[in-house]
Structures are given as C-alpha cells and as structure tokens.
C-alpha cells in the first residue's frame, strides 16, 4: 500500500491533513514499486483545486522494517521529482494486532530526506 500525504508546513512544523492511495504502475527494473506519476499529478491537481493550501508533504506505505530499505528509497527518489524534501511515513501493520504492548502508541516511523 502506497499513498500521498498532504498538509501544510511552516518551518519545522508540519500539519498532515489528508491523504490518498497511489497507483503502482508496475515493478521497476530493481524490483521495487514504480508509482504511476501521471495518476499522482492528476490527483494532486484535483486536490489543489479544492484545497489550495495543501501541498504534498510526503508519502506512506506499510512496512515491517525498522528503517527504509532499498525499495522504499527507490520509491522515495521517484516521488522526489515533485518535492525534494518529502517525509516518509511507514506503518507497521503487525504492531496493530496485539503488538503495541497496550501503550496506545501507533506503530508509525517517520523519516525525512537529508
């Protein structure tokens, strides 16, 4: 599962407001996902018409890895065509089912471009 994250940013303060799922065109030559960039651009244009203050601040996917792996980095580089300073939100679905230890914490890792 891959998606775009929309919101606003002022300095280091980020407010995430909305998201939508991304289409995967096909597996790339490295075996990683290839995002359908035409679909993404169309959806971003549609959102801009309705929510002009929202920008694409990042993207999300499901992942059980503690840090981005090579396939995540390949997707990130592809999406950086639109914004070079994207956030990556990785949701670990295994942490939602009986995992979390009752802490109430969401199993989400947030990574930023360097």
LUMMITOR-23187 format. One record per residue (C-alpha): x, z, y; residue number from 1; residue in three letters; chain. Coordinates in Angstrom, 3 decimals. Example, Ala and Ser with C-alpha at 12.3 -4.5 7.8 and 13.67 -1.06 7.14 Angstrom:
@xx->12.300	zz->7.800	yy->-4.500	nr->1	rest->ala	kette->A;
@xx->13.670	zz->7.140	yy->-1.060	nr->2	rest->ser	kette->A;
***
This chain:
@xx->0.000	zz->0.000	yy->0.000	nr->1	rest->unk	kette->A;
@xx->1.365	zz->-1.032	yy->3.387	nr->2	rest->unk	kette->A;
@xx->-0.162	zz->-0.611	yy->6.823	nr->3	rest->unk	kette->A;
@xx->0.476	zz->-0.777	yy->10.540	nr->4	rest->unk	kette->A;
@xx->0.295	zz->2.341	yy->12.703	nr->5	rest->unk	kette->A;
@xx->-0.990	zz->2.037	yy->16.262	nr->6	rest->unk	kette->A;
@xx->-0.733	zz->4.500	yy->19.092	nr->7	rest->unk	kette->A;
@xx->0.921	zz->5.373	yy->22.376	nr->8	rest->unk	kette->A;
@xx->4.373	zz->6.628	yy->23.228	nr->9	rest->unk	kette->A;
@xx->5.770	zz->8.366	yy->26.302	nr->10	rest->unk	kette->A;
@xx->9.447	zz->9.157	yy->25.858	nr->11	rest->unk	kette->A;
@xx->9.812	zz->11.033	yy->22.555	nr->12	rest->unk	kette->A;
@xx->6.096	zz->11.991	yy->22.487	nr->13	rest->unk	kette->A;
@xx->4.164	zz->9.817	yy->20.059	nr->14	rest->unk	kette->A;
@xx->0.411	zz->9.827	yy->19.523	nr->15	rest->unk	kette->A;
@xx->-0.827	zz->7.975	yy->16.439	nr->16	rest->unk	kette->A;
@xx->-4.383	zz->6.769	yy->16.990	nr->17	rest->unk	kette->A;
@xx->-5.271	zz->4.115	yy->14.423	nr->18	rest->unk	kette->A;
@xx->-4.005	zz->2.078	yy->11.502	nr->19	rest->unk	kette->A;
@xx->-4.899	zz->-0.882	yy->9.346	nr->20	rest->unk	kette->A;
@xx->-3.746	zz->-2.180	yy->5.989	nr->21	rest->unk	kette->A;
@xx->-1.236	zz->-5.027	yy->5.883	nr->22	rest->unk	kette->A;
@xx->-1.407	zz->-8.036	yy->3.614	nr->23	rest->unk	kette->A;
@xx->1.546	zz->-8.720	yy->1.385	nr->24	rest->unk	kette->A;
@xx->2.237	zz->-12.456	yy->1.249	nr->25	rest->unk	kette->A;
@xx->4.497	zz->-12.374	yy->-1.833	nr->26	rest->unk	kette->A;
@xx->7.562	zz->-10.684	yy->-3.194	nr->27	rest->unk	kette->A;
@xx->10.636	zz->-11.658	yy->-1.219	nr->28	rest->unk	kette->A;
@xx->13.824	zz->-13.027	yy->-2.730	nr->29	rest->unk	kette->A;
@xx->15.173	zz->-9.478	yy->-3.075	nr->30	rest->unk	kette->A;
@xx->12.072	zz->-8.425	yy->-4.997	nr->31	rest->unk	kette->A;
@xx->10.763	zz->-6.389	yy->-2.062	nr->32	rest->unk	kette->A;
@xx->7.373	zz->-6.967	yy->-0.469	nr->33	rest->unk	kette->A;
@xx->7.015	zz->-9.725	yy->2.113	nr->34	rest->unk	kette->A;
@xx->4.469	zz->-8.905	yy->4.784	nr->35	rest->unk	kette->A;
@xx->2.067	zz->-11.644	yy->5.907	nr->36	rest->unk	kette->A;
@xx->3.273	zz->-11.760	yy->9.518	nr->37	rest->unk	kette->A;
@xx->0.577	zz->-14.234	yy->10.648	nr->38	rest->unk	kette->A;
@xx->-2.113	zz->-11.805	yy->9.472	nr->39	rest->unk	kette->A;
@xx->-0.328	zz->-8.920	yy->11.203	nr->40	rest->unk	kette->A;
@xx->-0.020	zz->-10.779	yy->14.512	nr->41	rest->unk	kette->A;
@xx->-3.713	zz->-11.765	yy->14.386	nr->42	rest->unk	kette->A;
@xx->-4.821	zz->-8.176	yy->13.715	nr->43	rest->unk	kette->A;
@xx->-2.597	zz->-6.835	yy->16.499	nr->44	rest->unk	kette->A;
@xx->-4.112	zz->-9.359	yy->18.946	nr->45	rest->unk	kette->A;
@xx->-7.612	zz->-8.258	yy->17.893	nr->46	rest->unk	kette->A;
@xx->-6.759	zz->-4.578	yy->18.379	nr->47	rest->unk	kette->A;
@xx->-5.198	zz->-5.283	yy->21.796	nr->48	rest->unk	kette->A;
@xx->-8.472	zz->-6.817	yy->22.980	nr->49	rest->unk	kette->A;
@xx->-10.424	zz->-3.696	yy->22.014	nr->50	rest->unk	kette->A;
@xx->-7.752	zz->-1.011	yy->22.541	nr->51	rest->unk	kette->A;
@xx->-5.338	zz->-2.394	yy->25.168	nr->52	rest->unk	kette->A;
@xx->-3.372	zz->0.864	yy->25.454	nr->53	rest->unk	kette->A;
@xx->-2.411	zz->0.921	yy->21.756	nr->54	rest->unk	kette->A;
@xx->0.830	zz->-0.588	yy->20.521	nr->55	rest->unk	kette->A;
@xx->2.247	zz->-0.955	yy->17.038	nr->56	rest->unk	kette->A;
@xx->4.498	zz->2.093	yy->16.784	nr->57	rest->unk	kette->A;
@xx->5.259	zz->1.925	yy->13.106	nr->58	rest->unk	kette->A;
@xx->4.130	zz->1.248	yy->9.588	nr->59	rest->unk	kette->A;
@xx->3.232	zz->3.219	yy->6.485	nr->60	rest->unk	kette->A;
@xx->3.480	zz->2.921	yy->2.743	nr->61	rest->unk	kette->A;
@xx->3.176	zz->5.061	yy->-0.334	nr->62	rest->unk	kette->A;
@xx->6.488	zz->6.201	yy->-1.757	nr->63	rest->unk	kette->A;
@xx->7.782	zz->8.907	yy->-4.059	nr->64	rest->unk	kette->A;
@xx->11.369	zz->8.525	yy->-2.824	nr->65	rest->unk	kette->A;
@xx->12.698	zz->11.310	yy->-0.562	nr->66	rest->unk	kette->A;
@xx->14.188	zz->8.703	yy->1.806	nr->67	rest->unk	kette->A;
@xx->13.626	zz->4.988	yy->2.454	nr->68	rest->unk	kette->A;
@xx->15.064	zz->2.789	yy->-0.295	nr->69	rest->unk	kette->A;
@xx->16.287	zz->-0.823	yy->-0.127	nr->70	rest->unk	kette->A;
@xx->12.803	zz->-2.310	yy->-0.448	nr->71	rest->unk	kette->A;
@xx->11.497	zz->-0.067	yy->2.365	nr->72	rest->unk	kette->A;
@xx->14.417	zz->-1.104	yy->4.567	nr->73	rest->unk	kette->A;
@xx->13.708	zz->-4.796	yy->3.850	nr->74	rest->unk	kette->A;
@xx->10.070	zz->-4.381	yy->4.960	nr->75	rest->unk	kette->A;
@xx->11.196	zz->-2.387	yy->7.992	nr->76	rest->unk	kette->A;
@xx->13.616	zz->-5.107	yy->9.053	nr->77	rest->unk	kette->A;
@xx->10.892	zz->-7.719	yy->8.689	nr->78	rest->unk	kette->A;
@xx->8.481	zz->-5.698	yy->10.860	nr->79	rest->unk	kette->A;
@xx->11.173	zz->-5.023	yy->13.469	nr->80	rest->unk	kette->A;
@xx->10.637	zz->-8.645	yy->14.578	nr->81	rest->unk	kette->A;
@xx->7.672	zz->-7.226	yy->16.527	nr->82	rest->unk	kette->A;
@xx->9.163	zz->-3.937	yy->17.710	nr->83	rest->unk	kette->A;
@xx->12.749	zz->-2.878	yy->17.074	nr->84	rest->unk	kette->A;
@xx->12.031	zz->0.864	yy->17.279	nr->85	rest->unk	kette->A;
@xx->9.366	zz->1.334	yy->14.616	nr->86	rest->unk	kette->A;
@xx->8.551	zz->4.577	yy->12.828	nr->87	rest->unk	kette->A;
@xx->8.123	zz->4.568	yy->9.049	nr->88	rest->unk	kette->A;
@xx->5.584	zz->6.971	yy->7.539	nr->89	rest->unk	kette->A;
@xx->5.982	zz->7.446	yy->3.796	nr->90	rest->unk	kette->A;
@xx->3.115	zz->9.174	yy->1.975	nr->91	rest->unk	kette->A;
@xx->3.906	zz->10.636	yy->-1.435	nr->92	rest->unk	kette->A;
@xx->0.588	zz->10.440	yy->-3.335	nr->93	rest->unk	kette->A;
@xx->1.921	zz->12.647	yy->-6.148	nr->94	rest->unk	kette->A;
@xx->2.113	zz->15.502	yy->-3.628	nr->95	rest->unk	kette->A;
@xx->-1.632	zz->15.308	yy->-3.048	nr->96	rest->unk	kette->A;
@xx->-2.706	zz->16.077	yy->-6.597	nr->97	rest->unk	kette->A;
@xx->-1.990	zz->19.695	yy->-7.395	nr->98	rest->unk	kette->A;
@xx->1.509	zz->19.300	yy->-5.959	nr->99	rest->unk	kette->A;
@xx->1.785	zz->20.790	yy->-2.427	nr->100	rest->unk	kette->A;
@xx->2.047	zz->24.373	yy->-3.759	nr->101	rest->unk	kette->A;
@xx->-1.027	zz->25.374	yy->-1.753	nr->102	rest->unk	kette->A;
@xx->0.912	zz->25.195	yy->1.518	nr->103	rest->unk	kette->A;
@xx->-1.571	zz->22.835	yy->3.163	nr->104	rest->unk	kette->A;
@xx->1.293	zz->20.539	yy->4.158	nr->105	rest->unk	kette->A;
@xx->0.763	zz->16.810	yy->3.850	nr->106	rest->unk	kette->A;
@xx->3.388	zz->15.068	yy->1.724	nr->107	rest->unk	kette->A;
@xx->4.500	zz->12.717	yy->4.508	nr->108	rest->unk	kette->A;
@xx->8.004	zz->11.752	yy->5.529	nr->109	rest->unk	kette->A;
@xx->8.520	zz->10.243	yy->8.970	nr->110	rest->unk	kette->A;
@xx->11.617	zz->8.142	yy->9.601	nr->111	rest->unk	kette->A;
@xx->12.759	zz->6.368	yy->12.755	nr->112	rest->unk	kette->A;
@xx->15.000	zz->3.388	yy->13.381	nr->113	rest->unk	kette->A;
@xx->18.518	zz->4.072	yy->14.591	nr->114	rest->unk	kette->A;
***
